[in-house]
Amino acid sequence: MARLPDASKQRRWLELVRLWQQSQLTVSEFCERHRLSEHSFYAWRRVLRQRGVLQDRSTRQKPKPATFVKLTLAAEPELPAASPVELVLSDRRLLRLRPGFDPAMLLELVRLLEEPAC
């Protein structure tokens, strides 16, 4: 004989999953804070979706704020001929730097380029 759904459990888990959706926490962080089993969380989320009481949403991750760096072009002073420096980053990114580059700007640029994508 098939078991009937427990309405109070369903309401509790629906409330917890919705609370997680608004929390901007990972499932692991949310479960730790609320002393829940991750296995139970995923199982109930699947059940709630199958029953049609929860919208299907992709796995949530913490959103990363957009970061912009203002770059300004200035007239380059005449410099003696020197070899540029090449900096190879992950994902085969290559930066070619001329003598006189701004180290602080380079550091900020590298941090932005190497930050994992959303």
C-alpha positions, 0 to 999 in steps of 0.5 A, a space after each residue: 500500500 502506498 504511503 500518503 504524504 504527511 502534510 505537516 512534513 511537506 509544509 515544514 520542508 517547503 518552508 525550509 526550501 523557500 527559506 534557503 532560496 531567499 538566503 543566498 547560502 549554499 545548500 551545505 551552509 544552509 543545512 549546517 546553520 539549520 542542523 539539517 541533513 543535506 541528504 534529507 534536504 535534497 530528497 525533500 526538494 526533489 519530492 516537492 518539485 515532483 509534487 508540483 508545490 515547488 518551482 524548479 530552480 537551478 542550484 543556487 550559488 552565492 551571487 558575485 557582485 559585478 566589478 568594474 575597473 575604470 581604465 583611462 588611456 594617457 599619452 605614453 611618454 617616449 621610453 627606451 626600447 625594451 622587451 615587453 613582459 608576458 604574463 600567462 594566466 589560467 585559461 590561456 590568458 596572456 597579458 603583455 606588459 610594457 615597461 612603466 605599467 602600473 603595478 597596482 592596476 595590474 594586481 587589480 586586473 589579475 584579481 578580476 581575471 582570475 576570479 571564478 565565474 558566476 
